[in-house]
């Protein structure tokens, strides 16, 4: 008689023991590009207004190779919602975002992650310490109610704020992934080197530590090498898919000399298109980071499913979206497939 018992889903740490885990982030930018979210405010009201579109983006990222469905609760904390006059929607947005993510995780077998993030009010005094802890506690509480597999704390410029987020998560007994955001100066806001900050987080109980957002592949990779040398456990890397460089190491610091009609001359956040990494650059980053010993990989603000597919394929995966990976041998003019050769092939060099 066949064994019909349901298979137990592996948790985050069990999956990491077996190999790399991929996590797609970047919902704010992708939904803004699609015309469903306002740049500037960056509040995820879309989870209430058009939940089916959020669910579809979750599915697209899993189809492309993400092992994690991360609830779209970034910036859905009390202070941010108050600033844009939407505090009355706070709990509703969080619970709805978690419900959407859970549905997709359940149907796809992906991990279901809660999410808390930088508050932008932390200034390393007692008042802000208490304020951010209360915000984290209520969001983490809703995540626990929803049954998340683990909680992500992300994009922290202050190491101490990241530690407070970690305390809130660890109080629940759930695994914690904590990632820092390193701006132009290669240090946290209080001056901790990224590797030292990650070591503090690991020693405080974080299961995965590392970096996300702000820096592109080329300016994040050197920091990851130092982090990997300093910490013992799992390391995370989720860059933005933009061509940052030594002179402009963050995507906020990028400048476009070819277009000077931008507010304050900054392409960030709505005119970054000329700096976008192609899919192959993200694949190269994934290979290089994994070779360093980074095992929790993804892409942050600006990510599209094609970027996630390249990360997955660079790690030896064949996600469902690989069925449609590029095969230029089939191109009418540029291809090499004898069956598809065009009589206009002579024009290939003139395209």
N, C-alpha and C positions, 0 to 999 in steps of 0.2 A: 504494500500500500504506500502511495506517495506521501512524503512528508509535506503537509500543507500548513505547518506552523509559520506564522509571520516572522520575517527576518528582522532581527534587532538592528536598528540604525546605529552605525558607529558614531561616537561623539567626536568632538574636535580633537582632543588629545590622542585618541585612538587612531584617527586619520593621520595626524601628524607623525605618529610613530611609523606609519606605513609609507609615508612619502609626503610631498608638498601638498598644501591646501591652497586653492585659488579663491580669492574673494573679490568680486566686482563691487567697486564703489563708483561715485560720480553721478548720482541721480540728480542732484541740483542742476548741474550744467547740462546734462542730456535733456532733461525735461524743459529747461529754459530754451534750449535750441529748438525744441519741437513746438514751442509756443504755448506752454501750459504752466509756466512758473515765471515770476518776475525777478530779473536780476536786480541786485541791490538789497531788496528785502530778503530774498532767498528763503521764504517761509513755505513749507510743503503743504499748502492748503489743497493741493491737487488730490491728496489722499481722501479728502472729503468730497471734492467736486467731481472728480473723474477717477474713481478707484480702479476701474478696469484698465486705465492706461498705466498706472503704477504696476499693477499685476502683470501686464504684458511686458513691461520693461524688465521686471524680475525674471520672467520666463525667457526673454531674449538673452539675458546674461547667463542663465543656467544653460540654455541651448548652446551658448558660445563656450562654455567650459567652467563657469563659476561653481564651486562646491558649496557656496554660502549664499543664502538669501538674507540680506541685511535689511531690517526694517527701516523704512524711510522716515526716520525721526531726527535726522540731522537738523540742527537749529530749531527743533520743536521743543525748546525748553522755556521756562517761565519768563526769563528776562527778555529773550528775543521776541517772544510772542507779545509781551507787554509793549515793547518799543514800537511795534507795528500795529498796535491796537487790536490784537487778536487773542489776548490772554484767555478770553472766555471759551476759546476753542481748544485750549491746551490739551486737556485730557482726551477729548474726542479725537483729535488728530493723532495722538500717540496710540490710543487703543485701536483706532482704525488702521493705522499704518502697520501695527503689529499683526492684526488680523489678516491683512492682505498678504504680508510676508509669510505668515504661517500657512495659509492656504497653498501658496506656491511651493513652499518647502515640503509640505506634506505630499503634494501631487508629484513632485520631482525627486524626492528622496534627498534633497539638499539639506545642509545644516541651516537652522533657523537662529539668526542672531539679533539680539537687541542692540541698540546704539545710543550712546551718549557722546557729547562732544564739548569742545571749548565753549565757554560761556561769554567771553569778551568782557566780563565784569570783574574777573579775578585780578587783584592788585597786591596780593601777599600781605593783607592785613586781616585782623580777626573778623571784621564784619563781612568781607568778601569770602573768607574761608567758610563761614557759616552759611552764607547765601548760596554758594555753589554746592555745598554738601546737601542742602535741602532740595535744590533743583535736581541733583543727581539721584538722590534717594527716591523722589517721586517717580522719575522716569524709569529707574531700575525696578521699582515696585510694579509698575505697569508691565514691564517686560517679563518679570517673574510670573505675574498673573497670566500672561499669554503663553507661558510654557517654553520660553526660548532655551536653546541648547547652550548658549554662551552669550556674553555681552562684550561688545566692542566699545572702548573709550578712545576717541580719536581726535586728532588735529590739535593737540595741546601744545601751545607755545611755552607755557609755564610748566616746568617739571613738577612743582608742588601741586598745581591744579590736577595734573595727571595722577599724582599720588592720592589725592582726595577722591577722585573718580574711582581709582582702584579700590580704596577702602569701601566705598559704597557697593561696588560689585562683589568683592570678596565676602562681605557680610551676608550675602545670599547663598554662598557656597558654590556659585556657578564659576566656570572658567572665565578668565578675563584676558582679552587682547587689548593692549594699551600701546597706542602709537603717537609719537610726537611730531610736531610740525616745526621744522627748522627753517628760519627765514634767511635773510642775506648774511647775517653773522652766523657762523657755525656753532651756535650755542643756544640754549634755552633762554628765556627772558631774564632769569636770575643769574645766567652766566655759566650754567653747567654744560660741560661738553656732552654731546649726544650719547657717547658711550658710557659716561659716568651716570647720566640721567637714566639710561636704560638699565644699568646695573642696579641703581637704587630701586627702580620699579620691579625688577626681577627679585631682588632681595625682600621686597615688601609683599611678594606673592603673585605677581603677574605671571600668567602661563605663557604668554607670547609678548615680546616687546619689540619696538622698532620705530619706523618712520612712515608717515603717510602725508600726502598732499604737499603743496608749496613748491617743492623742488622736482624738476624733471629728472629723467634717467641719468644724465651725465653728471649732474651735481648732487644727486642722492647717493650714487654708488660708492664714492670714496668714504662717505660717512658710515655706510653699512659695513665696510671692511673693518673699521675701528670698533663698531658695535659688536660685530661677530667675534672679534678677538677678546672683548671684555666680558661678555655674558656667556653663561653656560647652556641656557635653554634655547627655546625656539625664537627665531628672529623674523620680523615682518618687514615688508617693503612694498609700499603702494605709492609710486610716484604719480605726479600729474603727467599727462602725455604731451608735454611741451618742451621745446628745445632750449632749455635754460643752459647757461654756460658760466664760466668763472667770473666774468665781469657782471653778469646779471643772473645770479644763481637761483632766484625764486621767480615764479611766474608773475608775481606782482611787480617785480623789478624790471621785467622785459620792456623794451622800448622799440617802437617801429619808426625808423627814420623815413620810411617811404610814405607815411600817412600821418600828418601833423594836426589833424582836426579832432584828435581824441581829447576827452576830458583829462586835464592835467598831463596830457601826453602819454597816458597809460593805456596799453591795449587791454589790460585786465579790467573787468572780466569778459567784456563783450566783443573784443576785437583781437582775440588771440589766434584766430584762424591761420595767419601766415607762419606761426610758430609750431603748429601741430605736428607731433611725431607721426610718422607712418607706422603701419602695423609691424613692419619688419624691425624697426627700432625698439618697439616694445618686446618683441621676441628676443632680440639681442640682450636687452636688459634682463629679462627673466632668466636667460641662460647664464649670464654673468653673475647675477645675484645668487642664483641657486648654486653655482660653482663655489661661491664664497661660503655657503652654508645657510643661506636664507631659505626658509621652508614655508613661509606664509606669504603668498605673493598676490598682487593684484594691481589695479590701476585706479587712480582717484579722479578728481574733478577734470572733466574733459573726456573721460573714457567712453568709448563706444563698444558695442559687442565685438566688432572686428579686432579691437585691441585685446580683449579678453581671449578671443580665439587664438590669437598669435601667442599670448602667454601660455595658454594650454598646450598648443602644439610645440612650443619651444621646450616644454617639459616632457615631451613624449606622449602627450595625450591625443586622443582623437575624439573630440566632442561631436555632438550631432551636427553642429554647424560646419564641421570639416567636410561634410558632403559637398559644400559649396565653396571650399577654398579655391583660390585662383588657380587656373590651369591655362596659362597663356598659349600652350601648344594648340589650343582649339580656336584661337583668334583668327578671323578671316584674313587679316593682312600680316599679322606678326607671328602667327603660329607656325608650328612645324609638323603638325599632324597631317600625313599624306592624304587622309580621307577628306580633310576639310580645306585643302589648299584652294585658294581662290585664284582665278585667272588674273585678278588684279594684284597679285602678290608683288609684282614688280614695283608697286608704288609704296611698299612698306617703308623704305628708307626715306621717303619724302613726307611721311606723316608728321 
